[in-house]
């Protein structure tokens, strides 16, 4: 229900301190308030968050914001809290006490905005709480992830439209910075958003000089240093594909006298945060980063974004260059175009496609477990050599096909370290509770310091409910009597139909994975097409997203030079040149579980990890990645014959 006493323009000024709406914001807010649904497609830094923050203050009930970006959640909650707006988040970084506090505030009706990760909706207790909570607005950030046509598909996003309906959300709002017309149609269809409530503000950025420079791979380091040296110092992001490239290029720049550091997902959380803070605080520092960097970061004065490697898609490219010049001042984005990068990017797409044998084994396993079961996804991943995201995608597909329903996950592994003498802990309780705790600890496996146990197994032995064992341990932790660690997360599933055609399901899953593979390869081809486009490259880029401009931009490489860029591709000798074939064949014989299938062998040679390779410690082998600069399909064909 809307509170008519709230004037949105007054709220904008009084609570947020903004004098007026940015382009598109008013239309989106009006559609949310009057039509109950909207899609906002704004460029990076275009003010998407205000489109749900403002209605949240004018509506009765809580606004639920779904986002995969913890950094964005934290920044926005700090922003809202400073303005006296009750907001909180539920994500993996919160401890047990923090999560309980948020749940209590939600049930008491004190929260105006609650930020959650999409995975949170797999928790039945959370869904039950939401079922008793009036949800004024269900807002989905990074909404392109719902679409299998989108560039950053996330399995958990596929279920969000159904969850919004299940919870009876009064309004829905989808938001993204990158959506082609097909993705816009997909998102609108999924969330029942009227076509005229999709507000696309455009992708053209007048202040960005978009340069494309063909370069040979061995010349890139020198060209990058030359570019940085010839321009006025400014906050800079250099995007690369691989973690090892980030480390190497950062060292090259540092040795050349630039303030540069590497940032990638392989770093621990603490150094990542320190590097981000170091970069945020400066107007001249250079961060050399994989795409793990930049999401949810609010820095308006980025003067330069350089793509050392080709981006994997036009969506990624648009989003990444969109981090430059958000203050409206002139900025430069430059792509160092080397066709040699294509093989590495293609290999990532091919590497995510599972073998048919793996999918058939997974389907047979799941269908053989009975009407209700629980699994450790890590076990399934290892057993069938499926990357965690690939496994998660397969399980989500089975949910969408009506085969499975996921329940609330739980931890099967608990480790308990008493902070006092165990007898002293027992003495703090009455006789019955002390006896129960005694039996729990006696049923656990005692190490030198830690007790380890599976609460379900202990509960069975004691003739008790699992939840009673867990609550007892959590209470001890809350009273500072023990330290508690949990592990071995298990997912609950139930079968929705008594019988299934395993072969048909396997075929359907493989068809979906192959379609995803084809889409990713097609996206990379579009990047190469943009690099070599015989015309205004800016107009070609925004045209991909459906925006038509009447005249050339005047500030891309083609408009400046009048010439088409033609990056040279390095010629490589026929396979298996550069590979110790005898050593590789011996390795395959020694590790049939990790290298037996041609696709497994090709992954290994192209430097693509998998659970089986990790378990066999083959990712450290000298031959791992020996052919990483070769096209995956060529390597796969060679492995199938050898």
C-alpha positions in Angstrom: 0.0 0.0 0.0 1.3 3.5 -0.9 1.4 6.2 1.6 -0.1 9.2 -0.3 1.4 11.7 2.1 4.8 11.0 0.6 5.8 13.2 -2.3 8.6 11.4 -4.2 10.4 14.6 -5.2 10.4 15.7 -1.6 11.7 12.3 -0.5 14.4 12.6 -3.1 15.6 15.9 -1.7 15.0 15.4 2.0 16.2 11.8 2.5 18.7 11.4 -0.3 19.9 14.9 -0.8 19.5 14.9 -4.6 17.9 17.9 -6.3 16.4 16.0 -9.2 16.0 12.7 -10.8 18.6 11.3 -13.3 17.4 10.3 -16.8 15.0 7.4 -16.6 14.7 7.3 -12.8 11.3 9.1 -12.6 9.8 6.8 -15.3 11.0 3.7 -13.5 9.7 4.9 -10.1 6.4 5.9 -11.6 6.0 2.5 -13.3 6.8 0.7 -10.0 4.3 2.8 -8.0 1.4 2.9 -10.5 1.8 -0.2 -12.6 3.5 -2.5 -10.1 6.3 -3.6 -12.3 9.3 -2.2 -14.2 12.6 -3.0 -15.8 15.4 -0.4 -15.5 18.3 -0.8 -18.1 20.7 2.0 -17.1 24.4 2.3 -17.8 26.9 1.6 -15.0 26.7 4.5 -12.6 23.3 5.6 -14.0 21.5 5.5 -10.6 19.6 2.1 -10.7 19.6 1.8 -6.9 17.5 4.9 -6.3 14.8 3.2 -8.3 14.1 0.8 -5.4 15.4 2.9 -2.5 13.0 5.7 -3.1 9.8 3.6 -3.4 10.9 1.6 -0.3 10.3 4.8 1.8 6.9 5.5 0.2 5.6 2.0 0.5 4.3 0.0 3.5 6.2 -3.3 4.0 9.7 -4.3 3.2 11.6 -3.9 -0.1 13.6 -7.1 -0.9 16.7 -6.4 -3.0 18.3 -9.5 -4.6 21.9 -9.0 -5.5 25.0 -11.2 -5.9 27.3 -8.4 -5.0 28.3 -8.3 -1.3 30.4 -5.1 -1.8 27.3 -3.3 -3.3 25.2 -4.5 -0.4 27.6 -3.1 2.2 28.1 0.2 0.5 24.4 0.8 0.0 23.5 -0.2 3.6 26.1 2.3 4.9 24.6 5.0 2.6 21.1 4.3 3.8 21.9 3.9 7.5 23.6 7.3 7.5 20.3 8.7 6.3 18.3 7.1 9.0 16.8 4.4 6.8 16.5 0.9 8.3 18.3 -1.4 6.0 20.2 -4.7 6.4 21.7 -7.6 4.5 21.7 -11.4 4.7 24.7 -13.0 3.0 27.4 -15.5 3.6 29.7 -13.0 5.4 27.3 -12.6 8.3 27.8 -14.7 11.4 25.0 -16.5 13.3 24.3 -13.7 15.7 24.2 -11.1 12.9 21.7 -13.2 10.9 19.5 -13.7 13.9 19.4 -9.9 14.5 18.4 -9.2 10.9 15.7 -11.9 11.1 14.3 -10.4 14.3 14.2 -6.9 12.7 12.5 -8.3 9.7 9.8 -10.1 11.7 9.3 -7.0 13.8 8.6 -5.0 10.7 11.4 -2.6 11.4 13.3 -3.0 8.1 12.5 -0.9 5.0 15.1 -2.6 2.8 16.6 -6.1 3.1 19.4 -7.1 0.7 19.9 -10.8 0.0 21.9 -13.1 -2.3 19.8 -15.2 -4.6 21.0 -18.4 -2.9 19.2 -17.3 0.3 15.9 -18.4 -1.2 16.9 -22.1 -0.9 16.5 -21.7 2.8 13.0 -22.9 3.8 13.0 -21.0 7.2 13.8 -17.8 5.4 11.0 -18.4 2.9 8.6 -19.1 5.7 9.5 -15.8 7.4 9.0 -14.0 4.2 5.7 -15.7 3.7 4.5 -13.8 6.9 6.1 -10.5 5.8 4.4 -8.0 3.6 6.7 -7.5 0.6 6.1 -4.1 -0.9 8.7 -4.5 -3.7 10.8 -7.4 -5.0 13.8 -5.8 -6.7 16.3 -7.9 -8.7 19.7 -6.4 -9.4 21.9 -7.8 -12.2 18.6 -9.1 -13.7 20.3 -10.2 -17.0 21.4 -13.2 -15.0 17.9 -14.6 -15.2 18.2 -14.9 -18.9 19.9 -17.8 -20.6 20.6 -15.3 -23.4 22.4 -13.1 -20.9 26.2 -12.9 -20.7 26.5 -13.8 -17.0 23.9 -16.5 -16.4 23.5 -17.6 -12.8 21.4 -20.7 -12.0 19.8 -19.4 -8.9 18.4 -16.4 -10.8 16.3 -18.7 -12.9 14.0 -19.4 -9.9 13.5 -15.8 -8.8 10.4 -14.9 -10.9 8.6 -17.9 -9.5 9.7 -17.0 -5.9 8.4 -13.5 -6.3 5.0 -14.9 -7.2 5.1 -17.5 -4.5 5.8 -14.8 -1.9 3.0 -12.6 -3.1 5.3 -9.6 -3.8 3.1 -6.6 -4.6 5.5 -5.1 -7.0 8.6 -6.2 -9.0 11.5 -4.3 -10.3 14.3 -5.8 -12.4 17.6 -3.8 -12.9 20.6 -4.3 -15.1 23.3 -2.2 -16.9 23.5 -4.5 -19.9 20.6 -6.1 -21.8 20.1 -6.7 -25.5 16.6 -6.6 -26.8 16.3 -10.4 -26.5 17.3 -10.2 -22.8 14.9 -7.3 -22.2 12.1 -9.5 -23.6 13.2 -12.5 -21.6 13.3 -10.6 -18.3 10.0 -8.9 -19.0 8.4 -12.2 -19.8 9.8 -13.9 -16.7 8.6 -11.2 -14.3 5.4 -10.3 -16.2 6.6 -6.7 -16.7 4.6 -4.8 -19.4 6.7 -3.9 -22.4 6.1 -0.2 -21.9 7.4 -0.5 -18.4 10.9 -1.4 -19.6 12.9 1.8 -19.4 16.1 1.7 -21.4 18.1 5.0 -21.1 20.7 4.2 -23.7 24.3 3.1 -23.7 26.0 5.9 -25.5 28.6 7.8 -23.4 29.6 11.1 -25.0 32.6 11.6 -22.7 34.4 8.3 -23.5 37.0 8.1 -26.2 36.7 4.5 -27.3 40.0 3.4 -28.9 41.0 0.1 -30.4 44.7 -0.7 -31.1 45.7 -3.9 -32.9 48.9 -5.2 -31.3 50.9 -8.4 -31.3 51.0 -10.3 -28.0 54.7 -9.8 -27.4 54.4 -6.0 -27.9 51.5 -5.4 -25.4 53.6 -4.8 -22.3 55.6 -2.0 -23.9 52.5 -0.5 -25.5 50.6 -0.5 -22.2 53.5 1.3 -20.4 53.8 3.8 -23.3 50.1 4.6 -23.0 50.2 5.1 -19.3 53.4 7.2 -19.5 52.1 9.5 -22.3 48.8 10.4 -20.6 48.1 12.6 -17.5 48.1 10.5 -14.4 44.6 9.3 -13.5 42.8 6.4 -11.7 43.2 3.4 -14.0 41.8 -0.1 -14.4 43.7 -2.6 -16.6 41.5 -5.6 -17.3 43.1 -9.0 -18.1 41.7 -12.5 -18.5 43.9 -14.7 -16.3 45.0 -14.3 -12.7 48.6 -15.1 -13.6 48.5 -12.3 -16.2 47.2 -9.8 -13.6 50.2 -10.7 -11.4 52.7 -10.5 -14.2 51.5 -7.2 -15.8 51.2 -5.5 -12.4 54.9 -6.4 -11.8 55.9 -5.1 -15.2 54.2 -1.8 -14.5 55.6 -1.5 -11.0 59.1 -2.1 -12.3 58.4 0.7 -14.9 57.6 3.1 -12.1 53.8 3.0 -12.0 51.8 2.6 -8.8 50.2 -0.7 -9.8 48.8 -3.7 -8.0 47.1 -7.0 -9.1 43.6 -7.9 -8.1 41.9 -11.2 -8.8 39.6 -13.9 -7.2 42.6 -16.0 -6.2 43.6 -13.5 -3.5 42.2 -13.8 0.0 39.4 -11.5 1.1 41.7 -9.3 3.3 44.3 -8.4 0.6 41.6 -7.9 -2.0 39.9 -5.4 0.3 43.2 -3.7 1.0 44.0 -3.3 -2.7 40.5 -2.0 -3.4 40.8 0.6 -0.6 44.3 1.6 -1.9 42.9 2.1 -5.4 39.8 3.9 -4.3 41.7 6.4 -2.2 44.0 7.6 -5.0 43.5 9.6 -8.2 46.5 8.0 -10.0 46.8 4.3 -8.9 46.6 1.5 -11.4 44.8 -1.8 -10.6 45.5 -4.7 -13.0 42.4 -6.9 -12.5 40.4 -9.8 -13.8 36.6 -9.3 -14.1 36.4 -10.0 -10.3 37.1 -6.3 -9.9 34.7 -3.4 -10.2 31.2 -4.9 -9.5 29.4 -2.7 -7.0 32.3 -0.2 -6.6 31.3 3.4 -6.7 34.3 5.5 -8.0 33.3 8.3 -10.3 36.8 9.6 -11.3 38.2 6.6 -13.2 40.0 8.3 -16.1 41.3 5.2 -18.0 40.1 1.7 -18.6 42.4 -0.5 -20.6 41.6 -4.0 -21.9 44.9 -5.7 -22.0 43.1 -8.9 -23.2 39.9 -9.2 -25.3 36.7 -9.1 -23.3 34.6 -12.2 -23.4 31.5 -10.5 -24.7 30.1 -7.1 -25.7 28.0 -7.1 -22.5 31.2 -7.5 -20.4 33.0 -4.9 -22.5 30.2 -2.3 -22.1 29.9 -2.9 -18.4 33.7 -2.7 -17.8 34.3 0.5 -19.9 31.2 2.0 -18.2 33.3 2.3 -15.0 35.3 5.1 -16.7 34.2 8.7 -16.5 31.1 8.3 -14.4 31.7 11.9 -13.2 31.0 13.0 -16.8 34.5 14.2 -17.5 36.5 13.1 -20.5 38.0 9.6 -20.1 39.7 7.1 -22.4 38.9 3.4 -22.8 41.3 1.4 -25.0 41.3 -2.2 -26.2 44.7 -3.7 -27.0 43.3 -6.0 -29.6 45.2 -9.3 -30.1 43.4 -12.1 -31.9 45.7 -14.6 -30.0 43.4 -14.0 -27.0 40.4 -15.6 -28.7 41.6 -19.2 -28.1 41.9 -18.6 -24.3 38.4 -17.1 -24.1 36.9 -19.8 -26.3 38.6 -22.5 -24.1 36.7 -21.2 -21.0 33.4 -21.7 -22.8 34.3 -25.2 -24.1 35.7 -26.1 -20.7 32.4 -25.6 -19.0 30.6 -28.2 -21.2 30.4 -31.5 -19.4 30.9 -34.9 -21.0 27.7 -36.8 -21.8 29.0 -39.7 -19.6 29.2 -37.3 -16.6 25.7 -36.0 -17.0 24.3 -39.6 -17.6 26.0 -40.7 -14.4 24.7 -37.7 -12.4 21.1 -38.3 -13.6 21.2 -42.0 -12.8 22.6 -41.3 -9.4 19.9 -38.7 -8.5 17.1 -40.8 -9.8 18.3 -43.8 -7.8 18.2 -42.0 -4.5 14.5 -42.4 -3.7 11.7 -39.8 -3.2 13.7 -37.6 -0.8 17.4 -37.4 -0.3 20.3 -35.1 0.6 23.6 -34.7 -1.2 26.9 -33.0 -0.7 27.4 -31.1 -4.0 31.1 -31.3 -3.5 30.9 -35.1 -3.6 28.8 -35.1 -6.8 31.2 -32.6 -8.3 34.2 -34.8 -7.6 32.4 -38.1 -8.5 31.4 -36.9 -12.0 34.2 -34.4 -12.6 31.8 -31.5 -13.0 32.8 -28.0 -12.0 30.7 -26.7 -9.1 28.9 -24.1 -11.3 28.2 -26.7 -14.0 26.8 -29.1 -11.4 24.7 -26.3 -9.9 23.4 -25.4 -13.3 22.5 -29.1 -14.0 20.6 -29.3 -10.7 18.7 -26.1 -11.4 17.7 -27.3 -14.8 16.3 -30.4 -13.2 14.3 -28.2 -10.9 13.0 -26.2 -13.8 12.1 -29.4 -15.7 9.9 -30.4 -12.7 12.1 -33.3 -11.7 13.4 -32.1 -8.4 12.6 -29.5 -5.7 15.4 -28.1 -3.6 14.9 -27.8 0.2 16.9 -26.0 2.9 20.6 -26.9 3.0 22.2 -28.0 6.2 25.6 -28.7 7.6 26.6 -32.3 8.3 29.9 -31.5 9.8 30.3 -29.7 13.2 33.5 -29.1 15.1 33.3 -27.9 18.7 36.2 -26.6 20.8 35.3 -26.2 24.5 36.5 -22.8 25.9 36.2 -24.2 29.5 36.7 -27.6 31.1 34.0 -29.8 29.8 32.8 -30.7 33.3 32.5 -27.0 34.1 30.2 -26.6 31.1 28.0 -29.4 32.2 27.7 -27.9 35.7 26.0 -24.8 34.4 22.9 -26.7 33.4 20.2 -28.6 35.3 20.4 -32.4 35.5 18.4 -33.2 32.4 20.2 -30.7 30.1 23.6 -31.7 31.5 22.8 -35.3 30.8 21.8 -34.5 27.3 25.1 -32.5 26.7 27.1 -35.3 28.2 25.6 -37.8 25.7 26.2 -35.4 22.8 29.9 -35.0 23.6 30.3 -38.7 24.3 28.9 -39.5 20.9 31.3 -37.1 19.2 34.8 -38.0 18.0 37.3 -36.3 20.3 40.5 -35.0 19.0 43.3 -33.3 20.9 41.3 -30.0 21.1 38.3 -30.3 18.9 35.2 -32.6 19.0 33.8 -33.5 15.6 30.3 -34.8 14.9 27.5 -35.1 12.4 24.4 -33.8 14.3 22.1 -36.1 12.3 24.1 -39.2 13.2 24.4 -38.1 16.8 20.6 -37.4 17.0 19.8 -40.9 15.6 22.1 -42.6 18.2 20.5 -40.6 21.0 16.9 -41.0 19.8 16.5 -37.2 19.5 15.7 -34.7 16.8 18.7 -33.3 14.9 17.5 -29.7 15.6 17.8 -30.3 19.3 21.5 -31.2 18.9 22.2 -28.2 16.7 20.3 -25.8 19.0 22.3 -27.0 22.0 25.6 -26.4 20.3 24.5 -23.0 19.0 23.5 -22.1 22.5 26.8 -23.1 23.9 28.5 -20.9 21.3 26.2 -17.9 22.0 27.2 -18.2 25.7 30.9 -18.2 24.8 31.3 -21.7 26.2 32.5 -23.2 23.0 33.9 -22.3 19.6 31.9 -23.8 16.7 32.9 -24.5 13.1 30.6 -26.0 10.5 31.4 -27.8 7.3 30.1 -30.3 4.7 27.0 -28.4 3.5 24.4 -30.8 2.2 21.5 -30.0 -0.1 18.1 -31.5 0.4 16.0 -32.5 -2.6 12.7 -34.2 -3.2 11.5 -36.0 -6.3 8.4 -34.4 -7.9 7.4 -37.4 -10.1 7.6 -41.1 -9.4 9.2 -42.1 -12.7 11.6 -40.3 -15.2 13.2 -41.2 -18.5 16.9 -41.0 -17.6 18.0 -41.0 -21.3 15.7 -38.2 -22.2 16.7 -36.1 -19.2 20.4 -36.6 -20.1 19.7 -35.6 -23.7 17.8 -32.4 -22.6 20.6 -31.4 -20.2 23.3 -31.9 -22.8 21.3 -29.9 -25.3 21.1 -27.0 -22.9 24.8 -27.1 -22.1 25.7 -27.2 -25.8 23.4 -24.3 -26.5 25.2 -22.3 -23.7 28.5 -23.2 -25.3 27.4 -22.0 -28.7 26.1 -18.7 -27.3 29.4 -18.0 -25.5 31.4 -18.6 -28.7 29.0 -16.4 -30.6 29.5 -13.6 -28.1 33.2 -13.8 -28.5 32.9 -13.6 -32.3 30.9 -10.4 -31.8 33.8 -8.9 -29.9 36.1 -9.7 -32.8 33.6 -8.3 -35.2 33.5 -5.0 -33.2 37.3 -4.8 -33.3 37.4 -5.1 -37.1 34.1 -3.2 -37.8 34.3 -1.1 -40.9 32.5 1.9 -39.5 31.9 3.8 -36.2 32.7 1.3 -33.4 30.7 3.2 -30.8 27.6 3.1 -32.9 28.2 -0.7 -33.5 28.5 -1.3 -29.8 25.4 0.6 -28.7 23.5 -0.9 -31.7 24.1 -4.3 -30.3 21.9 -3.2 -27.3 19.2 -1.8 -29.6 20.2 1.9 -29.6 20.3 3.6 -33.0 22.3 6.8 -33.3 21.9 9.1 -36.3 25.6 10.0 -36.8 29.1 8.7 -36.2 30.4 9.4 -32.7 33.6 11.2 -33.8 35.7 9.8 -30.9 36.3 6.1 -31.6 39.4 4.8 -33.4 37.5 4.4 -36.7 36.1 7.9 -36.6 39.5 9.3 -35.7 41.5 7.4 -38.4 38.9 6.5 -41.0 40.6 3.0 -41.1 39.3 -0.4 -40.2 41.4 -2.2 -37.5 42.8 -5.6 -38.7 44.7 -7.3 -35.9 47.1 -9.9 -37.1 46.7 -13.5 -35.8 49.8 -15.5 -34.9 50.3 -18.6 -37.0 50.9 -21.7 -34.9 52.3 -25.0 -36.2 50.1 -28.1 -36.5 49.4 -30.1 -33.4 51.0 -31.7 -31.5 54.0 -29.4 -32.0 55.3 -28.2 -28.6 53.9 -31.2 -26.7 55.8 -34.2 -25.3 53.4 -36.7 -26.7 54.9 -39.8 -25.1 54.9 -38.2 -21.6 51.3 -37.1 -22.1 50.1 -40.6 -23.2 51.9 -42.1 -20.2 50.1 -39.6 -18.0 46.7 -40.5 -19.4 47.3 -44.2 -18.7 48.3 -43.4 -15.2 45.2 -41.2 -14.5 42.2 -42.6 -16.5 39.7 -41.0 -14.1 41.0 -37.5 -14.7 42.3 -37.8 -18.3 40.5 -40.8 -19.9 37.9 -38.9 -21.8 39.1 -36.8 -24.7 37.4 -33.7 -23.3 39.1 -34.2 -20.0 42.5 -34.5 -21.7 41.8 -31.4 -23.8 40.9 -29.4 -20.7 44.2 -30.5 -19.1 46.2 -29.4 -22.1 44.4 -26.1 -22.4 45.0 -25.3 -18.8 41.4 -25.7 -17.6 40.9 -27.1 -14.1 38.3 -29.7 -13.1 37.6 -31.6 -9.9 39.3 -34.7 -11.1 42.4 -32.8 -12.2 42.6 -31.1 -8.8 42.1 -34.3 -6.9 44.9 -36.0 -8.9 47.1 -32.8 -8.4 47.5 -32.6 -12.1 47.0 -28.8 -12.2 50.6 -28.6 -11.0 52.0 -30.9 -13.7 54.5 -29.5 -16.2 52.2 -30.4 -19.1 49.1 -28.7 -17.6 48.3 -25.8 -20.0 50.9 -26.9 -22.5 48.5 -26.0 -25.4 46.6 -23.2 -23.7 47.1 -20.9 -26.7 45.6 -23.5 -29.1 41.8 -23.6 -30.0 40.1 -26.1 -27.7 38.3 -27.9 -30.5 41.6 -28.6 -32.3 43.1 -30.0 -29.1 39.9 -32.0 -28.5 40.1 -33.5 -32.0 43.7 -34.4 -31.5 43.0 -36.0 -28.1 40.2 -38.1 -29.5 42.6 -39.6 -32.1 45.5 -40.1 -29.7 
